[in-house]
Amino acid sequence: MSKQGATVWMTGLPSSGKSAIAGVVHRKLLDRGVPTELLDGAQVRESLSKGLGFSREDREANVRRIGYVAKLLSRNGVVAICAAVSPYRATRDEVRANVTNFIEVYVECPVAVAESRDTERRYERARLGEIEEFTGVNAPYEPPERAEVHIRSDVENVESAAAKVLRTLEMLSIIPPAPNEEWAQQEEDIRRRLSALGYI
């Protein structure tokens, strides 16, 4: 069982790999018996945020709605994993201020790599003017300045990225450590980041 709830907020460009990493983290937490829920931005848009567009105001409303659900989950001992582009730093910081144990995960990915993964051709269609206000083409993305976890999804695979998130949660005492895990490759990088942020 988790020791306490948390909100793991994965942010990055469209097709940067957020949902894939979030899915692996979610599955591994379930395997450990940790209470967890996955809130994927695209799926939330089809339910809780149905009818919202992609203006700045609508994007911020979507992020706030995901954040509100995460707040309810995390304060009740659940690890809420949120995967959403959430392009505006101020809105993410607003969510951080309102939830329990906000852990920001920056899934960094070059636009060219993200576009190569985009099976729906949204980047291409945005450049052609078919999609307005598409993050990474004709709408801005503001990367985190002090994310608890920084993933380079163009050079790290999904399993390695998920392991980095899980080890960070362990080192912050959000979840108990798993036995017999090999963390040496990432341990020092995680420790340096958490130390720089004042956690340890």
Secondary structure as UniProt FT lines:
FT   STRAND          6..11
FT   TURN            14..15
FT   HELIX           18..31
FT   TURN            32..33
FT   STRAND          36..40
FT   HELIX           41..45
FT   TURN            46..51
FT   HELIX           56..74
FT   TURN            75..77
FT   STRAND          79..83
FT   HELIX           89..98
FT   STRAND          102..108
FT   HELIX           111..117
FT   TURN            119..120
FT   HELIX           122..127
FT   TURN            128..129
FT   TURN            136..138
FT   STRAND          149..152
FT   TURN            153..155
FT   HELIX           158..171
FT   TURN            172..173
FT   TURN            179..180
FT   HELIX           184..196
FT   TURN            197..198
//
